[in-house]
Amino acid sequence: MTDQKTMHETATNMCPHYEAAMELLARRWTGLIITTLVNEPARFSEISTAVDGISDRMLSQRLGELEEIGMVERKVDAARRPVLVEYVSTEMARELTPVFNALQEWAEKWMPAKIEA
Amino acid sequence: MTDQKTMHETATNMCPHYEAAMELLARRWTGLIITTLVNEPARFSEISTAVDGISDRMLSQRLGELEEIGMVERKVDAARRPVLVEYVSTEMARELTPVFNALQEWAEKWMPAKIEA
C-alpha cells in the first residue's frame, strides 16, 4: 500500500458515506429513475416510458424507496380531473446533477450503447 | 412534457450511452471495485478487504466482467516469489474519477453512512 489515497478511502476502509451512495446507485433502475425526475416531474407512466424495460411493480417499489430516503415526492393535484399524480425530485436528488453530467460525458466517450450482460 | 430536456434524454428516450453506463454502475459492487482500483493497483485480497461484504466468488465474477469491458487489467509479475498478481485500472476506468469525486461530495452532504435496505 502507498501513501497515495484519494478522498474515497482511508488506508483500510472505503468512506462509509461514499459506500452508501454507491450502494444506492447500485440498485437496479434507481439511477435512471432519479435522472428522469431530476429532468422534470413525471407521472408514473412517463417514468415507465423513460426507463426502458422496468416493470410497473419494480418502478412502484423503487419510487417507494426513493420517497422514504427523501429523494422523491409524490404530488397529488386533486383539483385536476382526472386527479394528477406526479413524482417530483427533491433538492437531495437534484444535487446529483454533477454526478449525472460527469457520467454522461464519460459514457459518450467510453460506453457502447449496449454492454454485454 | 416541456421543451426543457437535459443532455441525458431526448423527448422520449434516455441517451443509450448514459443508460449503458448507469447499468454498468448498477451491477452490485462494480462501482466500489472500480473506485478501489482507480486509487491504486491491488491484489485480489486487498480488493476484497476494501469492498466490505463482497464474496470471493462475486469479486472474481465482477473482475472478469471488468476485464472483458476493458476497465481492469490483470498483471502478473512472475519474477516475484510468490508470483504477484495485481489488478490495475485502465484509462477507461480512471476517467470515471470526476464521477466518483462528484458522488463523494454529494455523499458527504446527503448520505447517512448506512441506508435502509
Interface residues (C-beta under 8 A of the other chain):
Chain A: M1 T2 Q4 K5 T6 M7 H8 E9 T12 N13 M14 C15 P16 H17 Y18 E19 A20 A21 M22 E23 L24 L25 A26 R27 R28 W29 T30 G31 L32 T35 T36 V38 N39 E40 E46 T49 A50 V51 D52 E68 I69 M92 E95 L96 P98 V99 F100 N101 A102 L103 Q104 E105 W106 A107 E108 K109 W110 M111 P112 A113 K114 I115 E116
Chain B: M1 T2 Q4 K5 T6 M7 H8 E9 T12 N13 M14 C15 P16 H17 Y18 E19 A20 A21 M22 E23 L24 L25 A26 R27 R28 W29 T30 G31 L32 T35 T36 V38 N39 E40 E46 T49 A50 V51 D52 E68 I69 M92 E95 L96 P98 V99 F100 N101 A102 L103 Q104 E105 W106 A107 E108 K109 W110 M111 P112 A113 K114 I115 E116
